[in-house]
Amino acid sequence: MDPMSTRRSPLAMAVLSLVSEAPMHAYRMQQLIKERHKDDVVNVAQRNSVYQTIDRLLRDGLIAVRETSREENRPERTVYEPTGAGRETLKQWMRTMLSTPAREFPEFPAALAFLPALEPDEVREALQERLDRLRSRLSALDGELAEGRTFLPRLFLVETEYQRAVLETELDYVRELVDDLRAGRLTWDFRL
């Protein structure tokens, strides 16, 4: 199988990146993703997804088993490392992910596309709740950035800076939308 034809995903990219840093086992990968707050950009909510991704990367020849060991009463641990094809694939994925905007389908724009399914007041109330959550998330990101800057080089905070910028833009947009609904500049009198 051509390694470059392997399905790219943020989690597969993260696994390849981590094993390129140092050979490691699946549990350590998941720990590092969470410790480094990369779970904000890589979905590791389901532990099994890391194992499924590892299986796919193994099958496609992008990672290999370095060793399998067992310590006392602990479960067997398999340590993985990248193959040459894995290192090249990671570089290609990174170039593509950085250079080419992906066509993504997040839920929020989809919900905006079908606003008439609700009454204007229901939309305004839901968006007001979203505003509260966005403000809370923005505050949390500001805290993460402030804390991170005390001990991390900026290189390791750029995805959080990006998330903050996107979140601030969304907050401004939703605030204007709520104002337009409240003032009657955006309204409808039919339902889907």
N, C-alpha and C positions, 0 to 999 in steps of 0.2 A: 504494500500500500504506500502511496506517495504521502509522506508526512505533511507536505504542504496542503494536502486536501483534507486534513483532519479538521473537524468542525471547531472553529474558534469560539471561545467564550471567556468572559472575565475570570471565571474560576479556573479554567484550564490554563490561562495565561498566568494566574497567580501561582498555581501549583508548579508550573515550569520555572517561573521566576524564583520561587523559594528553593527548589531543589538545585537550581543553578547557583544560589547563594552558598548552600552547603547541603550535602546529602541528609535526608531526614525522613522520619516516618509520618504517616498521615495525621496522627493526633497532634504532633508538634506543628505541622502545617496549619491545622485549624487553630491551635493556640496562638501562633504568631499572627495570623490574620486578625484575630480578635484583639490581641495585645497591642497591635499597631493600628488599631481602628480601621483596618482595611475592610472590615465587614460592613462599612458604610457604602462601599463600592463593589464588593464581591459578596454574593449571597452564600453564606455558610450556615444558615439557620438550621438546615437539615444535615446532620453529621454524615449521613449516608451519601450526600451529594459529593463530598470530597472523595470518598472511596469509589464512587461510580466514575468520577473524573479520572482518578488514578488508573482505574481499570481500562478506560478508553485510551489514555495516553500510553499505557503499557502495550495494549493491543496494537496501537498505531506506531510503536517503536520510538516514541519520543522520550520516554523514561525507561529505566531498567532497574531491576532489583540489585542493590549493592550487597545487602546482607539481610539475613533473618536471624533474630536472636530472641531469647526468652530469659528474663531476669526473675529469679525466685518464683513467687506465686503470681507474677504478672502475666498477662496474655502475650502471645508471640507478637513481636514487632518486626515489621518489614521496613527497611530503610531503602529509599529510592534515590536515584541520581539521574541527571539528564543524559541523553545520548547526544552524539554530535548532531543528529537530525533534530533533536529536541531543542538544542541551543539555537540552531539556525531558524527553526520554526518560531521560537520565541521572538527572535529579532524581527522576523518578517511580520508576525502578528503585531508587534509593538509599532513598527513603521506604519502599518495599515491603520491601526486603531488611532494613532496620533494624527495621521495625515488625511484620513477619509471620514467625513461625517457619516455615521451609520443611520439608516432609516429605522428608528425605534418607535415603538408603539406604547408609550406610557398611558396609564389610566386617566390622568387628569385631562389632557387634551381631548381624549375620547368622550369624557363626560361633558366637556364644554361643547362638543359637537352636537350633543343631544339635549341641550338645556330645556327645550319645550316639553320634555317628559315630566317636568315639575312646574309648579306655579312659580312666578317670579319671587314671591315671598319665601318659598321653600328654598329656592336657589340662593337667595341672599343670606338666609340663616345658615345654610350649609357652608357657604363661602366665608361667612363670619367665623364659623368654627375653624375652617381651614386657616384663616388669618391668625387666629390664636395659636394654632399648632405651628404655623410657620414662624411666628415670633419666638415661640419657645425653642424651636429647633435652631433658629438663628442665634439665640442666646447661648445655647449649648455649644454650637460650633465656635462662637467667639471664645468661650471658655477653653475648648480643646485647643484652639490656635494659640491662645495666650499661654497655656500650660506647655504645649509642645515647643513653642519658641524658646522656652527657658533651657531646653536641653537637646533640641533637634535642629539640624541644619534645615533651611527652607526646602531643600530638595525633597524631604520626607513629609512636607506639609502641603505641597502644591495641590493635591487632589482635594484637600479640605478647603483651601483657598478658592478653588473652582466651585466646589459645592456651595460655599458661602455666597459667592457672586451670583450663581444661578438662583439660589434661594432668595437673595435680596431682590433680584429682578422679578421673581415670581410673586413675592410679597407685594411689591409695588403694583404689579399688574392686577392682582386679586383685590387690593385695596381700591384701585380705580374702578374695577368692575362692581364691587359692592357699592361704591358711591354712585355709580351710574344706575344701578338697580334701585337704590334708595331714592334718588332724585327723579326716577321715572324716565331717564334718558335711554334705558334699555328695558323693554317690556314686551309682553306678548299676551294675547288673550285667547289662546288655543292650547290644546295639549295634544301630544302625539298619541 
